[in-house]
Structures are given as structure tokens and as C-alpha cells.
Amino acid sequence: MRVIGIDPGIHGGLALVNICDGGAPVLVDAIDIPVIGVKAKERVDVLAIRAWVQQHRPQHAFIERAQAMPRQGASSGFKYGRATGAIEAAIACCEVPITVVEPAVWKKTHHLRGGDKEGARQRALQLFPSAHALLARKRDHNKSEAALVALYGASL
């Protein structure tokens, strides 16, 4: 089964995980959310997401539930929500079913605490050792979280 995990937001990540019966899961591909524009005009490139999804033809997508962060300003919250909606729309236009997963639940499954971004990257490297090139940089934590969301979702 091929599933997508999504860490939403303008600086989030997408990950495609292949899960075979009896075999170890494989991280096939992981990308940062593609964006167009700069600074205040930065937005999700929905056409690039659509092309990526169509290339990989997943059977299901799992997205972390979007929520406002403490002390996040109205403008930042709006930008995050807009990005999340654009990502969901791009996936839905590809006719891929989407399931929303709770951040606390998938993180608990992988023994992660709160906003430990580096911990998520290290956990993904443990679970997907052959994908080191995709998750090599510290700033690849969003792709790592997306991979963990996909793995959690596939276990549902």
C-alpha cells in the first residue's frame, strides 16, 4: 500500500511510504511543500503538489490536524490555515482519500514529545534507514514528520 503523510503548512513536508505485507516500510520519496512567491506573497504551489501526487499514485493520504499555535499571530495563523487548505485541495483533486490524524496521537505512537523536531527526524531515520539521503539535514524535520504521519496512518 502506498500512502502519503503530510506535515501541513507553508514550510511543511510530504512523504510517500510504501508498506508491503510482511516487509519493512520504505520511504519512497519526501519533499518540502513546494511554494511560489516570496515573503508576504509566498503560497503553496498546488500544481506542483498535484503533479507529485499523480506521479506517485498513492492509495490514501494522512494529514496532521491543523491547529493554531500558542502566541501565534492572526496573520501567521491565517497563512498556516490557507496553506493547509491548499494542500488538502490539491490532494482531493487527485481523488486520493484523506484522513486527518491528531498530532498528539501519532507522536505518542512514535514516542515523541511535543515539538521535538530533531527527535522526529532521528526516529524517521531509525524506521527508514535506507532513506538517509532524503532526511540528512536538520531542516528535513518536516519531511520526517510527514513520513511518521504516513506510517502511523497506514497502521489504522
N, C-alpha and C positions, 0 to 999 in steps of 0.2 A: 504494500500500500504506500502510495506517495502522498505525503501531507506537507502543507505549508504551515510554518509557525510565524507569527507576526508580532514584533515588538513595535507598537504603533507610535506615531509622532513624526515630526519633520526630520528628526535625526534618529529614527528607529532602524529596524532591520527586518529582512525577510530571509527565511531559511527553508530549504526543501529537504525533507528527510524521507528516506526510503526504508520501509520496515518490511522485512521478509519473515515469513513464518519460520521460527526456529533459528534465525540468523541474527546477528548483531545489527542494530540500526546503522544506517550510513547517511552521513551528511553529504548530500549530492551537490548542493550549491547554497551559498549565503551571500546576500548583498546588502549594502546600506540602502535605505529608502532613497530612490532616485528623486532628485529635486531639480527644479528650474527656477531661475531668478536668483537674486541676491538680497541679503539683509531683509528689509521690510517687505520686499516683493517675493521672497522665497516661498515656494509652494511645492507640493508633491507632484511629480511627473506621472500622472495616471496612465499615460500612453506607454511609458517605459515599464510600469508595473504590469499592465495588460500584456505587453509583449513577453515579459519574463514568465508570467503565469502560463501563457499559451505555449511557450517553448517547453515548459516542464510538465504540463498537463497533470496537475495534482488531482486527487480524488476528494480532498477535503482541506479546509483551511481553519486554523485555530488562531484567534487573536486575543491578546490580553485586553481585559476590560479597561477602557479609558476612564480616568478619573482625575479630578483636579488635585493638584499637589498643595500642601500647606504653604502659605505665603506666596503662592503663585499669583501674579497679577492678572487682571481681566484680559489684557491683550495677549499674554502668553497662553492663558487658558483657552482663549478663542482660537489661537493659531494651532494649538495642540488638537483641539476638537475638530477643527476644519481638516487638518492633516489625516486624522483617524477616519473621518467620514469619507475622504477621498480614497484612502486605501481600501476601505470596505467596499466602496462603489466599484472600484477597478476590479476587485476580486469577484464581486457579484456579477458584473458584466461578462465575466468569463464563465458564468454559470457554475461556479465552484461553491458548494455549500460552506457556510461559515458558522463556526461555533465560538462564542465568547467564553473565555476562561478567566477565572478570578486570579489576580496576581498572588495573593496570599496562599492560595491552594497549590498552584503549580510550583511556587517557590518552596513550600513546605515539602512537597514530594521530592524535590532535589536537595533538600536540607540546606536551603539558603535563607539568609536573614535580610529582611528589609531591602535597602538599596545597595547591597554588596555587589557592585558591578564586576569587580575583578573576581570575586568568588564564583559568579555565574560563568565567566569566561573559563576559569580553571575547571569547573565542573563539566562544561561542554567539551573541553579538551580531553578530560578523562573518558567521557562517554563516546567521543568521536575522535580517537587518536589519529586516524588517517586524514583528518581534516585540519591538521595543524596550520597549513598554509592559508586556509580561509579565516582562521581565528588567531593569527600570530600576534597581532598588535593589541596593545591595551585598549585602544579605542574600538576594537571589534566586539566590545561587550554587548552591543545591541544585536549584532548577528548571533552572538552566543545565546542571548536570552531568547531570541526567536527560535533557535534550534531546540532549546529546552522546552519552550511552549509547544512546539510541534511534537516532541517526544511525549510530553505529558498528554497532549490531546489525543494522540494515537492510542494511548493506553485506556481511554474512556470506553 
